[in-house]
Each structure stands twice: as C-alpha cells, then as structure tokens.
C-alpha cells in the first residue's frame, strides 16, 4: 500500500510540474522542494509526523 501511495503521489507531482512547465511557470525556481511535508506539518502546528 505504501509503494502504491508513494508512486501515485509522484505521478500527480509529475503532472502538476509538467502542466506548470507547459504554461511557462518556473515553479522549481520559486519553491525548491515543492513537496516539503515536514515544513507543512510544522506550519500546521504538529510536533510529530503522521504515521
């Protein structure tokens, strides 16, 4: 299940980045590390990662 979820998330990440590239948006220059879950968890006030 983990492998499926990991690959599925990567698939959607690729779709988003491809669409941004096609539209001329340089998303990786503005936000290095689009999927920084650790930072999002801290911003949400969580002290530990979800299990």
N, CA, C, O and CB atoms as a CASP TS submission, in Angstrom:
PFRMAT TS
TARGET T0000
AUTHOR 0000-0000-0000
METHOD Language model
MODEL 1
PARENT N/A
ATOM      1  N   UNK     1       0.825  -1.182   0.000  1.00  0.00           N
ATOM      2  CA  UNK     1       0.000   0.000   0.000  1.00  0.00           C
ATOM      3  C   UNK     1       0.875   1.254   0.000  1.00  0.00           C
ATOM      4  O   UNK     1       0.585   2.220  -0.706  1.00  0.00           O
ATOM      5  CB  UNK     1      -0.941  -0.007   1.205  1.00  0.00           C
ATOM      6  N   UNK     2       1.951   1.233   0.800  1.00  0.00           N
ATOM      7  CA  UNK     2       2.843   2.387   0.831  1.00  0.00           C
ATOM      8  C   UNK     2       3.450   2.648  -0.543  1.00  0.00           C
ATOM      9  O   UNK     2       3.505   3.792  -0.996  1.00  0.00           O
ATOM     10  CB  UNK     2       3.951   2.175   1.864  1.00  0.00           C
ATOM     11  N   UNK     3       3.902   1.591  -1.201  1.00  0.00           N
ATOM     12  CA  UNK     3       4.519   1.760  -2.523  1.00  0.00           C
ATOM     13  C   UNK     3       3.519   2.342  -3.509  1.00  0.00           C
ATOM     14  O   UNK     3       3.868   3.205  -4.315  1.00  0.00           O
ATOM     15  CB  UNK     3       5.059   0.418  -3.047  1.00  0.00           C
ATOM     16  N   UNK     4       2.281   1.874  -3.450  1.00  0.00           N
ATOM     17  CA  UNK     4       1.249   2.411  -4.340  1.00  0.00           C
ATOM     18  C   UNK     4       1.020   3.895  -4.055  1.00  0.00           C
ATOM     19  O   UNK     4       0.984   4.705  -4.982  1.00  0.00           O
ATOM     20  CB  UNK     4      -0.073   1.624  -4.179  1.00  0.00           C
ATOM     21  N   UNK     5       0.868   4.251  -2.796  1.00  0.00           N
ATOM     22  CA  UNK     5       0.609   5.645  -2.447  1.00  0.00           C
ATOM     23  C   UNK     5       1.788   6.536  -2.832  1.00  0.00           C
ATOM     24  O   UNK     5       1.591   7.650  -3.315  1.00  0.00           O
ATOM     25  CB  UNK     5       0.316   5.773  -0.949  1.00  0.00           C
ATOM     26  N   UNK     6       3.000   6.056  -2.622  1.00  0.00           N
ATOM     27  CA  UNK     6       4.193   6.810  -2.959  1.00  0.00           C
ATOM     28  C   UNK     6       4.271   7.062  -4.463  1.00  0.00           C
ATOM     29  O   UNK     6       4.530   8.184  -4.897  1.00  0.00           O
ATOM     30  CB  UNK     6       5.442   6.073  -2.477  1.00  0.00           C
ATOM     31  N   UNK     7       4.046   6.012  -5.255  1.00  0.00           N
ATOM     32  CA  UNK     7       4.115   6.171  -6.706  1.00  0.00           C
ATOM     33  C   UNK     7       2.956   7.004  -7.235  1.00  0.00           C
ATOM     34  O   UNK     7       3.116   7.748  -8.202  1.00  0.00           O
ATOM     35  CB  UNK     7       4.127   4.810  -7.385  1.00  0.00           C
ATOM     36  N   UNK     8       1.802   6.884  -6.615  1.00  0.00           N
ATOM     37  CA  UNK     8       0.640   7.662  -7.044  1.00  0.00           C
ATOM     38  C   UNK     8       0.864   9.149  -6.784  1.00  0.00           C
ATOM     39  O   UNK     8       0.526   9.980  -7.627  1.00  0.00           O
ATOM     40  CB  UNK     8      -0.632   7.178  -6.319  1.00  0.00           C
ATOM     41  N   UNK     9       1.424   9.490  -5.636  1.00  0.00           N
ATOM     42  CA  UNK     9       1.728  10.883  -5.316  1.00  0.00           C
ATOM     43  C   UNK     9       2.774  11.417  -6.276  1.00  0.00           C
ATOM     44  O   UNK     9       2.678  12.562  -6.718  1.00  0.00           O
ATOM     45  CB  UNK     9       2.213  11.019  -3.861  1.00  0.00           C
ATOM     46  N   UNK    10       3.764  10.613  -6.603  1.00  0.00           N
ATOM     47  CA  UNK    10       4.804  11.031  -7.536  1.00  0.00           C
ATOM     48  C   UNK    10       4.218  11.259  -8.926  1.00  0.00           C
ATOM     49  O   UNK    10       4.641  12.168  -9.640  1.00  0.00           O
ATOM     50  CB  UNK    10       5.926   9.984  -7.595  1.00  0.00           C
ATOM     51  N   UNK    11       3.257  10.443  -9.304  1.00  0.00           N
ATOM     52  CA  UNK    11       2.586  10.606 -10.601  1.00  0.00           C
ATOM     53  C   UNK    11       1.887  11.961 -10.676  1.00  0.00           C
ATOM     54  O   UNK    11       2.023  12.679 -11.668  1.00  0.00           O
ATOM     55  CB  UNK    11       1.566   9.466 -10.833  1.00  0.00           C
ATOM     56  N   UNK    12       1.146  12.308  -9.637  1.00  0.00           N
ATOM     57  CA  UNK    12       0.439  13.589  -9.630  1.00  0.00           C
ATOM     58  C   UNK    12       1.412  14.761  -9.541  1.00  0.00           C
ATOM     59  O   UNK    12       1.171  15.815 -10.130  1.00  0.00           O
ATOM     60  CB  UNK    12      -0.550  13.643  -8.463  1.00  0.00           C
ATOM     61  N   UNK    13       2.495  14.584  -8.820  1.00  0.00           N
ATOM     62  CA  UNK    13       3.518  15.628  -8.755  1.00  0.00           C
ATOM     63  C   UNK    13       4.065  15.892 -10.150  1.00  0.00           C
ATOM     64  O   UNK    13       4.237  17.044 -10.550  1.00  0.00           O
ATOM     65  CB  UNK    13       4.662  15.226  -7.789  1.00  0.00           C
ATOM     66  N   UNK    14       4.333  14.835 -10.881  1.00  0.00           N
ATOM     67  CA  UNK    14       4.824  14.979 -12.247  1.00  0.00           C
ATOM     68  C   UNK    14       3.825  15.692 -13.143  1.00  0.00           C
ATOM     69  O   UNK    14       4.202  16.527 -13.965  1.00  0.00           O
ATOM     70  CB  UNK    14       5.150  13.624 -12.827  1.00  0.00           C
ATOM     71  N   UNK    15       2.546  15.359 -12.982  1.00  0.00           N
ATOM     72  CA  UNK    15       1.514  16.022 -13.771  1.00  0.00           C
ATOM     73  C   UNK    15       1.482  17.523 -13.488  1.00  0.00           C
ATOM     74  O   UNK    15       1.400  18.332 -14.412  1.00  0.00           O
ATOM     75  CB  UNK    15       0.146  15.402 -13.483  1.00  0.00           C
ATOM     76  N   UNK    16       1.547  17.887 -12.223  1.00  0.00           N
ATOM     77  CA  UNK    16       1.496  19.299 -11.828  1.00  0.00           C
ATOM     78  C   UNK    16       2.703  20.046 -12.381  1.00  0.00           C
ATOM     79  O   UNK    16       2.561  21.137 -12.932  1.00  0.00           O
ATOM     80  CB  UNK    16       1.441  19.436 -10.289  1.00  0.00           C
ATOM     81  N   UNK    17       3.896  19.457 -12.235  1.00  0.00           N
ATOM     82  CA  UNK    17       5.100  20.120 -12.713  1.00  0.00           C
ATOM     83  C   UNK    17       5.109  20.225 -14.239  1.00  0.00           C
ATOM     84  O   UNK    17       5.564  21.231 -14.784  1.00  0.00           O
ATOM     85  CB  UNK    17       6.338  19.371 -12.231  1.00  0.00           C
ATOM     86  N   UNK    18       4.609  19.192 -14.937  1.00  0.00           N
ATOM     87  CA  UNK    18       4.544  19.240 -16.395  1.00  0.00           C
ATOM     88  C   UNK    18       3.591  20.336 -16.853  1.00  0.00           C
ATOM     89  O   UNK    18       3.913  21.084 -17.776  1.00  0.00           O
ATOM     90  CB  UNK    18       4.105  17.882 -16.960  1.00  0.00           C
ATOM     91  N   UNK    19       2.433  20.441 -16.229  1.00  0.00           N
ATOM     92  CA  UNK    19       1.467  21.474 -16.587  1.00  0.00           C
ATOM     93  C   UNK    19       2.033  22.866 -16.315  1.00  0.00           C
ATOM     94  O   UNK    19       1.862  23.777 -17.125  1.00  0.00           O
ATOM     95  CB  UNK    19       0.158  21.273 -15.812  1.00  0.00           C
ATOM     96  N   UNK    20       2.698  23.029 -15.190  1.00  0.00           N
ATOM     97  CA  UNK    20       3.308  24.320 -14.870  1.00  0.00           C
ATOM     98  C   UNK    20       4.361  24.681 -15.916  1.00  0.00           C
ATOM     99  O   UNK    20       4.452  25.832 -16.343  1.00  0.00           O
ATOM    100  CB  UNK    20       3.939  24.290 -13.459  1.00  0.00           C
ATOM    101  N   UNK    21       5.148  23.698 -16.321  1.00  0.00           N
ATOM    102  CA  UNK    21       6.170  23.941 -17.336  1.00  0.00           C
ATOM    103  C   UNK    21       5.535  24.337 -18.665  1.00  0.00           C
ATOM    104  O   UNK    21       6.012  25.259 -19.327  1.00  0.00           O
ATOM    105  CB  UNK    21       7.048  22.696 -17.519  1.00  0.00           C
ATOM    106  N   UNK    22       4.471  23.653 -19.059  1.00  0.00           N
ATOM    107  CA  UNK    22       3.792  23.959 -20.310  1.00  0.00           C
ATOM    108  C   UNK    22       3.167  25.346 -20.301  1.00  0.00           C
ATOM    109  O   UNK    22       3.047  25.985 -21.346  1.00  0.00           O
ATOM    110  CB  UNK    22       2.732  22.924 -20.588  1.00  0.00           C
ATOM    111  N   UNK    23       2.775  25.805 -19.135  1.00  0.00           N
ATOM    112  CA  UNK    23       2.175  27.132 -19.018  1.00  0.00           C
ATOM    113  C   UNK    23       3.230  28.226 -18.836  1.00  0.00           C
ATOM    114  O   UNK    23       2.894  29.408 -18.760  1.00  0.00           O
ATOM    115  CB  UNK    23       1.197  27.159 -17.851  1.00  0.00           C
ATOM    116  N   UNK    24       4.492  27.834 -18.766  1.00  0.00           N
ATOM    117  CA  UNK    24       5.574  28.801 -18.654  1.00  0.00           C
ATOM    118  C   UNK    24       5.899  29.217 -17.235  1.00  0.00           C
ATOM    119  O   UNK    24       6.616  30.199 -17.039  1.00  0.00           O
ATOM    120  CB  UNK    24       5.240  29.998 -19.436  1.00  0.00           C
ATOM    121  N   UNK    25       5.404  28.515 -16.254  1.00  0.00           N
ATOM    122  CA  UNK    25       5.679  28.836 -14.852  1.00  0.00           C
ATOM    123  C   UNK    25       6.880  28.022 -14.387  1.00  0.00           C
ATOM    124  O   UNK    25       6.883  26.794 -14.484  1.00  0.00           O
ATOM    125  CB  UNK    25       4.433  28.552 -13.952  1.00  0.00           C
ATOM    126  N   UNK    26       7.897  28.711 -13.881  1.00  0.00           N
ATOM    127  CA  UNK    26       9.094  28.024 -13.398  1.00  0.00           C
ATOM    128  C   UNK    26       8.941  27.772 -11.907  1.00  0.00           C
ATOM    129  O   UNK    26       9.515  28.484 -11.083  1.00  0.00           O
ATOM    130  CB  UNK    26      10.381  28.853 -13.692  1.00  0.00           C
ATOM    131  N   UNK    27       8.174  26.766 -11.574  1.00  0.00           N
ATOM    132  CA  UNK    27       7.771  26.511 -10.191  1.00  0.00           C
ATOM    133  C   UNK    27       8.942  26.088  -9.304  1.00  0.00           C
ATOM    134  O   UNK    27       8.967  26.434  -8.123  1.00  0.00           O
ATOM    135  CB  UNK    27       6.700  25.444 -10.158  1.00  0.00           C
ATOM    136  N   UNK    28       9.904  25.353  -9.842  1.00  0.00           N
ATOM    137  CA  UNK    28      11.012  24.886  -9.011  1.00  0.00           C
ATOM    138  C   UNK    28      11.977  26.001  -8.658  1.00  0.00           C
ATOM    139  O   UNK    28      12.679  25.907  -7.651  1.00  0.00           O
ATOM    140  CB  UNK    28      11.755  23.780  -9.712  1.00  0.00           C
ATOM    141  N   UNK    29      12.032  27.066  -9.469  1.00  0.00           N
ATOM    142  CA  UNK    29      12.878  28.204  -9.121  1.00  0.00           C
ATOM    143  C   UNK    29      12.302  28.960  -7.933  1.00  0.00           C
ATOM    144  O   UNK    29      13.047  29.473  -7.098  1.00  0.00           O
ATOM    145  CB  UNK    29      13.035  29.145 -10.321  1.00  0.00           C
ATOM    146  N   UNK    30      10.983  29.029  -7.858  1.00  0.00           N
ATOM    147  CA  UNK    30      10.319  29.797  -6.809  1.00  0.00           C
ATOM    148  C   UNK    30      10.193  29.010  -5.521  1.00  0.00           C
ATOM    149  O   UNK    30      10.322  29.569  -4.432  1.00  0.00           O
ATOM    150  CB  UNK    30       8.953  30.239  -7.270  1.00  0.00           C
ATOM    151  N   UNK    31       9.946  27.736  -5.637  1.00  0.00           N
ATOM    152  CA  UNK    31       9.737  26.901  -4.456  1.00  0.00           C
ATOM    153  C   UNK    31      10.578  25.634  -4.552  1.00  0.00           C
ATOM    154  O   UNK    31      10.060  24.587  -4.939  1.00  0.00           O
ATOM    155  CB  UNK    31       8.245  26.544  -4.297  1.00  0.00           C
ATOM    156  N   UNK    32      11.854  25.703  -4.212  1.00  0.00           N
ATOM    157  CA  UNK    32      12.653  24.480  -4.276  1.00  0.00           C
ATOM    158  C   UNK    32      12.117  23.458  -3.282  1.00  0.00           C
ATOM    159  O   UNK    32      12.015  23.738  -2.088  1.00  0.00           O
ATOM    160  CB  UNK    32      14.142  24.780  -3.992  1.00  0.00           C
ATOM    161  N   UNK    33      11.784  22.306  -3.766  1.00  0.00           N
ATOM    162  CA  UNK    33      11.204  21.283  -2.911  1.00  0.00           C
ATOM    163  C   UNK    33       9.718  21.512  -2.740  1.00  0.00           C
ATOM    164  O   UNK    33       9.262  21.906  -1.667  1.00  0.00           O
ATOM    165  CB  UNK    33      11.895  21.261  -1.555  1.00  0.00           C
ATOM    166  N   UNK    34       8.965  21.264  -3.798  1.00  0.00           N
ATOM    167  CA  UNK    34       7.532  21.534  -3.788  1.00  0.00           C
ATOM    168  C   UNK    34       6.828  20.705  -2.710  1.00  0.00           C
ATOM    169  O   UNK    34       5.860  21.158  -2.099  1.00  0.00           O
ATOM    170  CB  UNK    34       6.923  21.240  -5.167  1.00  0.00           C
ATOM    171  N   UNK    35       7.312  19.526  -2.494  1.00  0.00           N
ATOM    172  CA  UNK    35       6.639  18.631  -1.557  1.00  0.00           C
ATOM    173  C   UNK    35       7.438  18.512  -0.264  1.00  0.00           C
ATOM    174  O   UNK    35       7.951  17.435   0.039  1.00  0.00           O
ATOM    175  CB  UNK    35       6.433  17.243  -2.187  1.00  0.00           C
ATOM    176  N   UNK    36       7.551  19.556   0.477  1.00  0.00           N
ATOM    177  CA  UNK    36       8.256  19.546   1.760  1.00  0.00           C
ATOM    178  C   UNK    36       7.226  19.344   2.870  1.00  0.00           C
ATOM    179  O   UNK    36       6.768  20.304   3.491  1.00  0.00           O
ATOM    180  CB  UNK    36       9.069  20.877   1.977  1.00  0.00           C
ATOM    181  N   UNK    37       6.876  18.102   3.106  1.00  0.00           N
ATOM    182  CA  UNK    37       5.830  17.796   4.082  1.00  0.00           C
ATOM    183  C   UNK    37       6.241  18.197   5.492  1.00  0.00           C
ATOM    184  O   UNK    37       5.405  18.625   6.287  1.00  0.00           O
ATOM    185  CB  UNK    37       5.493  16.311   4.044  1.00  0.00           C
ATOM    186  N   UNK    38       7.525  18.060   5.805  1.00  0.00           N
ATOM    187  CA  UNK    38       7.992  18.417   7.149  1.00  0.00           C
ATOM    188  C   UNK    38       7.646  19.875   7.467  1.00  0.00           C
ATOM    189  O   UNK    38       7.161  20.179   8.556  1.00  0.00           O
ATOM    190  CB  UNK    38       9.519  18.189   7.273  1.00  0.00           C
ATOM    191  N   UNK    39       7.897  20.762   6.520  1.00  0.00           N
ATOM    192  CA  UNK    39       7.617  22.183   6.722  1.00  0.00           C
ATOM    193  C   UNK    39       6.115  22.414   6.892  1.00  0.00           C
ATOM    194  O   UNK    39       5.698  23.210   7.734  1.00  0.00           O
ATOM    195  CB  UNK    39       8.157  23.015   5.537  1.00  0.00           C
ATOM    196  N   UNK    40       5.305  21.718   6.092  1.00  0.00           N
ATOM    197  CA  UNK    40       3.856  21.877   6.189  1.00  0.00           C
ATOM    198  C   UNK    40       3.336  21.390   7.535  1.00  0.00           C
ATOM    199  O   UNK    40       2.439  22.002   8.116  1.00  0.00           O
ATOM    200  CB  UNK    40       3.162  21.122   5.056  1.00  0.00           C
ATOM    201  N   UNK    41       3.899  20.284   8.034  1.00  0.00           N
ATOM    202  CA  UNK    41       3.470  19.768   9.342  1.00  0.00           C
ATOM    203  C   UNK    41       3.786  20.770  10.434  1.00  0.00           C
ATOM    204  O   UNK    41       2.974  21.002  11.330  1.00  0.00           O
ATOM    205  CB  UNK    41       4.147  18.417   9.649  1.00  0.00           C
ATOM    206  N   UNK    42       4.977  21.370  10.358  1.00  0.00           N
ATOM    207  CA  UNK    42       5.361  22.351  11.376  1.00  0.00           C
ATOM    208  C   UNK    42       4.469  23.595  11.311  1.00  0.00           C
ATOM    209  O   UNK    42       4.095  24.154  12.342  1.00  0.00           O
ATOM    210  CB  UNK    42       6.836  22.751  11.200  1.00  0.00           C
ATOM    211  N   UNK    43       4.133  24.022  10.086  1.00  0.00           N
ATOM    212  CA  UNK    43       3.244  25.177   9.937  1.00  0.00           C
ATOM    213  C   UNK    43       1.862  24.893  10.479  1.00  0.00           C
ATOM    214  O   UNK    43       1.176  25.798  10.954  1.00  0.00           O
ATOM    215  CB  UNK    43       3.146  25.585   8.482  1.00  0.00           C
ATOM    216  N   UNK    44       1.449  23.639  10.409  1.00  0.00           N
ATOM    217  CA  UNK    44       0.130  23.253  10.920  1.00  0.00           C
ATOM    218  C   UNK    44       0.139  23.073  12.438  1.00  0.00           C
ATOM    219  O   UNK    44      -0.907  22.847  13.046  1.00  0.00           O
ATOM    220  CB  UNK    44      -0.337  21.962  10.248  1.00  0.00           C
ATOM    221  N   UNK    45       1.326  23.174  13.050  1.00  0.00           N
ATOM    222  CA  UNK    45       1.423  23.055  14.494  1.00  0.00           C
ATOM    223  C   UNK    45       1.595  21.639  14.988  1.00  0.00           C
ATOM    224  O   UNK    45       1.465  21.389  16.187  1.00  0.00           O
ATOM    225  CB  UNK    45       0.228  23.636  15.116  1.00  0.00           C
ATOM    226  N   UNK    46       1.884  20.701  14.099  1.00  0.00           N
ATOM    227  CA  UNK    46       2.083  19.315  14.505  1.00  0.00           C
ATOM    228  C   UNK    46       3.522  19.134  14.979  1.00  0.00           C
ATOM    229  O   UNK    46       4.448  19.711  14.409  1.00  0.00           O
ATOM    230  CB  UNK    46       1.757  18.340  13.337  1.00  0.00           C
ATOM    231  N   UNK    47       3.700  18.341  16.010  1.00  0.00           N
ATOM    232  CA  UNK    47       5.047  18.131  16.559  1.00  0.00           C
ATOM    233  C   UNK    47       5.671  16.842  16.023  1.00  0.00           C
ATOM    234  O   UNK    47       6.896  16.735  15.973  1.00  0.00           O
ATOM    235  CB  UNK    47       4.997  18.088  18.095  1.00  0.00           C
ATOM    236  N   UNK    48       4.870  15.877  15.628  1.00  0.00           N
ATOM    237  CA  UNK    48       5.406  14.629  15.082  1.00  0.00           C
ATOM    238  C   UNK    48       4.766  14.373  13.734  1.00  0.00           C
ATOM    239  O   UNK    48       3.684  14.874  13.424  1.00  0.00           O
ATOM    240  CB  UNK    48       5.156  13.433  16.047  1.00  0.00           C
ATOM    241  N   UNK    49       5.462  13.585  12.948  1.00  0.00           N
ATOM    242  CA  UNK    49       4.958  13.220  11.625  1.00  0.00           C
ATOM    243  C   UNK    49       3.798  12.250  11.748  1.00  0.00           C
ATOM    244  O   UNK    49       3.742  11.466  12.695  1.00  0.00           O
ATOM    245  CB  UNK    49       6.073  12.606  10.770  1.00  0.00           C
ATOM    246  N   UNK    50       2.864  12.296  10.796  1.00  0.00           N
ATOM    247  CA  UNK    50       1.781  11.294  10.791  1.00  0.00           C
ATOM    248  C   UNK    50       2.357   9.908  10.559  1.00  0.00           C
ATOM    249  O   UNK    50       3.386   9.754   9.902  1.00  0.00           O
ATOM    250  CB  UNK    50       0.722  11.622   9.703  1.00  0.00           C
ATOM    251  N   UNK    51       1.701   8.923  11.091  1.00  0.00           N
ATOM    252  CA  UNK    51       2.174   7.533  10.909  1.00  0.00           C
ATOM    253  C   UNK    51       1.295   6.802   9.966  1.00  0.00           C
ATOM    254  O   UNK    51       1.530   5.626   9.688  1.00  0.00           O
ATOM    255  CB  UNK    51       2.231   6.786  12.229  1.00  0.00           C
TER
END
